[in-house]
Amino acid sequence: ALTGLVLAAAALCAWHKSSVALTVPRRVLVTGGNKGIGKALCKQLAVNHGFHVLLGSRDEARGKAAIQSIVDANPACK
């Protein structure tokens, strides 16, 4: 899981530094997005990079709480 996260972060950095803009909607699924690094990644991708983030969580209540906390802190996110 950590390897995938590192690869995703590396890909994001490579894309961010690129001068080529993506013309398709950017969507990403983050598993374990309800806490810790996963939640921070969800927030970063949605707020700073404009991604449509699908937050994956094993616990529905915790997933909804994580989404709500991100939206509350950043009203532009839906």
C-alpha positions as CSV (number, residue, x, y, z in Angstrom):
1,A,0.0,0.0,0.0
2,L,2.8,2.4,0.8
3,T,4.5,1.6,-2.4
4,G,1.4,2.6,-4.3
5,L,1.1,5.8,-2.3
6,V,4.7,6.7,-3.1
7,L,4.2,5.9,-6.8
8,A,1.0,8.0,-6.8
9,A,2.8,10.9,-5.1
10,A,5.7,10.7,-7.6
11,A,3.3,10.6,-10.5
12,L,1.5,13.6,-9.1
13,C,4.8,15.5,-8.7
14,A,5.8,14.7,-12.2
15,W,2.4,15.8,-13.6
16,H,2.4,19.0,-11.5
17,K,5.8,20.0,-12.9
18,S,4.8,19.3,-16.4
19,S,3.6,22.1,-18.7
20,V,1.1,19.8,-20.3
21,A,-2.5,20.3,-19.0
22,L,-4.8,17.4,-18.8
23,T,-8.0,17.9,-20.7
24,V,-10.0,15.1,-19.2
25,P,-11.6,15.1,-15.7
26,R,-9.1,13.9,-13.1
27,R,-10.5,11.2,-10.8
28,V,-8.7,9.2,-8.2
29,L,-9.7,6.6,-5.7
30,V,-7.9,6.8,-2.3
31,T,-8.3,3.7,-0.2
32,G,-8.0,4.2,3.5
33,G,-9.0,7.8,3.0
34,N,-10.8,8.3,6.3
35,K,-7.7,8.9,8.4
36,G,-4.0,9.6,8.4
37,I,-2.0,9.8,5.2
38,G,-5.0,8.7,3.1
39,K,-7.2,11.5,4.4
40,A,-4.4,14.0,3.9
41,L,-3.9,12.8,0.4
42,C,-7.7,13.2,-0.3
43,K,-7.6,16.7,1.0
44,Q,-4.5,17.6,-1.0
45,L,-5.7,16.2,-4.3
46,A,-9.2,17.8,-4.0
47,V,-8.2,21.2,-2.6
48,N,-4.9,21.9,-4.2
49,H,-5.0,20.0,-7.5
50,G,-8.7,19.9,-8.4
51,F,-9.1,16.2,-8.5
52,H,-12.5,14.5,-8.1
53,V,-11.6,12.2,-5.2
54,L,-13.4,9.0,-4.3
55,L,-12.6,8.4,-0.7
56,G,-12.5,4.6,0.2
57,S,-13.1,3.6,3.8
58,R,-14.0,0.2,5.4
59,D,-16.2,2.0,7.9
60,E,-19.0,4.0,6.4
61,A,-19.5,6.4,9.3
62,R,-15.8,7.2,9.5
63,G,-15.7,7.7,5.7
64,K,-18.6,10.1,5.9
65,A,-17.0,12.0,8.8
66,A,-13.8,12.4,6.9
67,I,-15.6,13.7,3.8
68,Q,-17.5,16.1,6.0
69,S,-14.4,17.4,7.7
70,I,-12.7,18.0,4.4
71,V,-15.8,19.9,3.0
72,D,-16.2,21.9,6.2
73,A,-12.6,23.1,6.0
74,N,-12.8,23.7,2.3
75,P,-16.3,24.8,1.2
76,A,-15.3,24.7,-2.5
77,C,-15.1,20.9,-2.2
78,K,-18.4,19.1,-2.6
